[in-house]
Amino acid sequence: MTVEDNFVHIPGLPSFDPEDLAESAVISRLAGNWRRRATVKRDEPDLDELFDLSRSDYPEGIIPFRDHDSWRGLPDHTRSRLLSWSWIAYNRHTVLAEQRVANPAFALVMEGEFPGLGGQDMEIALAQAMVDEQYHTLMHINASAVTRRKRQAELPDAWLPESHTARTHRRLRDGYPERWQRSLTTLAFATVSEISINAYLDLLAEDQDIQVINSTTAKLHNRDEYCHASISDELGKIVYEVLDPDRKRFFVDMLVAGLEAFVATDYTTWERILEIENVPDWQRMVQETREDTSRARLVRDYTGLHSLMTEMDVLDQVDFDWGKSVVNK
C-alpha cells in the first residue's frame, strides 16, 4: 500500500541541514501540510451508531492459534469475546507505544538530546507529530470504550500485562547505566515502531469483515504514520552519522532489538486473556503454537527498516532473518 492509496501524497522528509535552503524548505512544507494531513484536524463520527454487533472486533485470520484444534473447537460466542479482547489489547499496546516510546523519543530530540538535530522547523514538525500521537492515543481509547459499551463487557485494560514491546524497551532502557545508552534505546525503539507500524495497521485497515469503526480507526492512524515513518527514518540516519563508532554499534544493536520485539507474538498477553476467560486446554494451545517453528511472523514487512539500514550501510552488522519483505496476510 502506498500513501496515494490512503490519502494524499506526503513528501518525504530529507536529512535536516539548517544551512541548506532546499532541505529546510521541504521540512517547512511538511510542517505546513499538517493542517491538511493530520487526523486530529478531522471530525469524529458517532462511534456507537456505527457499531455492528454481528461483526468481529478483530481479524480472526491473524490470531496466532487460529489453526489449532482447541481454538477451532471453541463456541462462537467464546471466540467472539476473545476477538474483542484482542482488539482491546491491541488498542492498549498502541497507547503504550505512543506514550512510552514514540513521544518520549520525539521529546528527547526537541530537548536537544542528540547532536545534529535542531532548528525551528524541525521542532514544529516534531511537535505536530507528538500531537498526532496524543490523538492516536485518544482514538484507540475511544475505540476500546465503544467496544466495551456495545458488547456490554468490562474487558479492563488493568487486567492485561504490559505489552511485549513496551516491556522489552523498559527492561533494556533501565538496564543501561549511561544516559546516552538509555536515550539511544528509546530513539531506536521509536524508529522501529514508527517505520514498521504501517504493516500492522494495514492488516486492520484493509480488513472488510471486522467492525467498520475498528478498521477506520486503523486507517486514520495509518495516514499520519506514513508521515511519521519519514520523520523517524531521517532522525535515525542523522543521529547515526554523528555518533562515535561505539555508539553507532550500540544504536544498530538497539534497532535490531526493537525489531525483534516488534515482530514477536505477545504470548504473555494471550496467556492472560485465555486465563481470564478460562478457555479449556489453553496451556496446550499456547505451548504447541509457540513450538511450531513453521509459523511465520504476523508482520513481515521490513522494507522500511531494511532500507534505513541499507542507507546507514550497516546490514552486514545485523543478525536478522529478513526473509521476504511482505505482509503475511
N, C-alpha and C positions, 0 to 999 in steps of 0.2 A: 504494500500500500504506500502511496506517495502522499505528500502534503496536498497536491492538487485534488486527490480523491476525497480528502476530508473537508477542505475549506477553501483557502486561497494560497497562492504561492507565498512562502515566507523566505526571504533571502537569508542565506547562511551568515553566521557571524564570523568574520575573519579574526586572525590574531590582532590584538589591540596594540597599536602603536600611536600614542597621542601626537606624535610629530608627523604622522602620515595622514594627509588630508583625506585621501580616498578611504583608508581604513576607518578613520574616525567618522566619516560620513555614513558608512554602512552601519556602524553601531548606532549612530544617531537615528537612522531610519528605522532600525529595529525598535528603538525606544519609542519613536513616534507612531509606529504601527500598532502599538499595544492597545490603544483605544479601540481600534477596529478589530483587533485579533482576540483580545483576552475574554475568556469565558465569564470573568467577573463582571463584565460590562453587559451581559445578556440577561434578559428576563427569564425567571424561572417558571416552569409550568406548574400546574396544580398536580402534585405527585400522586395524591390519594385517588384522584379521579382517573388517572391513567393506569392504576394498578389492576392487573387481571389475575384473579385467583387461580385460573386454570393453567397459567404458565409457570414454569420453573423459575426460581430466582437465580440460578447459576447453571452453567452448561454441564450436564452430566458427562459429556464426552471428554472433559478434562479432569475428571475425578480420578485420582491415582488407582482406585480399586474398582473402576467401572467394569472390568472384565472378570473380576473374582467371583466365584460361585456364591460366597457369602453376601456380597453386595447384590448380585442379581436375584438372590432369594428373598430379599427384604420386601415387605409390603410397600405398596406405592406411597402410602402416607408417611412411612418412615423415611423413604428415600427423599420425598419432598421436603421433609423437615431438615434432613441432613444437607440438602442443597440450599435451604435457607440459611443454615449455619455457615455453609461455605461462603455465601455472599456476605454475611455479617463479618466473618473472619477476614475475607478479602478487603472489605472496607476498613477494618481496624488496622490491618497490615499496611494499607496505603496511607492511612493517617500517621502511623508510626514512622513510615519512610519520609513523609513530608516534614514532620515535626522534629524528628531526631537526627535526620541525615541531610536532606536537601537544604532546608532553610538554615540550619547551623553552618553548613558549608558556604552558602552564599553570604551569610553574615560574617564569617571569617574573612572572606575576600574583601567585603566592604570595610572591615575594620583594619585592613592593611596587613593581614597575617602573612600573605605570600608576596614575595618580591615579583616585580614585573607587571603587577596589576594595579590599575587605578584610573583616575580620571572621572569627570562628572558624568559623561555619557555612559560609561561602564557602570557607575553606581546607580544611575537611573534604570538601566536595563535590568540590573540585579534586583533592585528594589521592586520593580514591577514583577519580576519572576517570583519574588517572595510573596507578593500579594496574590499572584496566581496560586501558589502552593497553599496559602491560607484558604483561598476559596475552594480549592480541590478538597481540602480537609472538610470544609462545611458541606460540600456536595455529598461526600461519602457518608458523613454523619447523618445527613438528611435521608440518604438512600436506605441506611440501616433503620432509621426511625420509622419510615413508612412501611418497611417490611415487617417490623415488629407490630405495628398497629394493624395492618391488614391481615397478617397471619394470626393475630391475637396470641402472640407468643413472646415470652420475656427475652430469651436469647441474649443475655447481657454480655457486653464486652469484658466485664470484670471476671467472668468465668474462664476466659481464654488466656493462654500464656502469651508472653512477649513473642512477637514473630521471630522466625529463624534469622532473617536478615538483620533486624534490629538487635537481636541478642548477640549475634556474631560481631557486629560492629562495636557494640558496647564492650564486649569481652576483649577484643583486640585493642580498642582505643584506651581503655582503662588499664590495660596491662603494660603499656609503654611508659617509661619514666620521663621521657623528654617531651616538652611541649610540641616541638616540631613533628615528632612522630604521631602524636595524637591528632594534630591538625591535618597532616597529610593523610592519615587514616580516614578521617571524616570526608576530606575532599575526594579521595579515591572512591569511597563507597557511594558518594553522591554522584560522581562522574558515571560510575557503572549504572546506578539506578536511573538517572536521567536519560542516558543514552539507550538503555535496554528496555525501558518500561513500555515503549510503544508496542513491542511484540505481544506482550501480555494483554495490554489494553485492546489491541486489535482482535484478539480471540473473543473478548466480551462484546466489543462494539459491533462486530460483524455477525454475531450470533442472532439468527432470526427467530429462535424459539423461546428464548428467555424473556423475562419481563422487559417490556419496551423501555421503562424508565431506568432499568439497570444497564441495558445496552447503551442507552442515551447518555447516562452518567459517564460511562467509559468513553463514549465518543467525544463528549465535551471536554473531558480531561485530556484526551489524546491530542486534541487540536493545540492546546498550549504546550504539551510535552514535546511535540515536534520542534517547536522553537527552543525549548529548554535544552533539548539534546544538542542543538548547535552551540548554545552558550556553554554548556558543560564540556563539550568537545574542545572548544577553543581555550577555556580556562585550564583544562588539563594539559594541553600542549604548551601553553605559555609558561605555566608553573614548572613543568618538567625541564624546559630549556634552560632555566636559570638555576636549577638545583646543582649541588656538587655531586660527584659520582656516587657516593654512599647514599645520599638522599634520593637520587634518581632510582637506584636499585630498590630502595625501600618503597617508593611510590609505585613502581611497577608491581612489586610483590603485593601491595595492598589492592591494586586494581584487580589482580588475579584472585585474591581472597574475596573481594567484593563480588566478582563474577561468579565464583563458586557458590557463595552464599545466596546470590540472587536466583540462580537456576535450580537450586536444591528444592526437593519436595519437603514441605514443612510437616514432617511426621509428628512432631511434638504437639502441634495444634490439632492435627487429626486425631491423635490418641485421646486428647482431652475431649473433643467433640463426641467421639464414639463412646467414651466412657460416660459422659453426661447423659447420653441418650440410651445407655445400656443396650447397645447393639449386640446381638448374640454373636459369639465367636469372633469378636472384633480383633482380639490379640493375634489370632492366627492369620486373619486377613492382612493386618499391618505387617506382620513378620514375613509372610510369603511375598507380599508386594515389595517390601524392602529388598528381599533376597533375589528378586527377579532382575538379573543383570541385563536382560534383553530390553527392558523398558527404557525408552528414550526420555530425555528431559522434557518437561512440559514445553518450555520455550527454548528454541534452538536458533533463534535469530540473533547472531552475534555480529552481524555486519558492521554495526557502528563501532563496537569495541575493537573488532579486528582492524577496521580502517584507522581508528585512532592509534592503535599500537603499531600499525604499519608506518604511519606518518611520524611516529615517535622513534621508529627504527629499533624496536625492542622485541619483535616477535621471536627472535632467536633466544631471548631470555625467558620466554613464557612457556611454562609447562601446563598446557591446557588442550584438551581434545576438542578442537573447533568443530570437527565433523562437517556436516552440511550446514551451511548458513541459511536455514529456512525456518519457518514456523511450523511446529508439529501440530497439525490440526486433526 
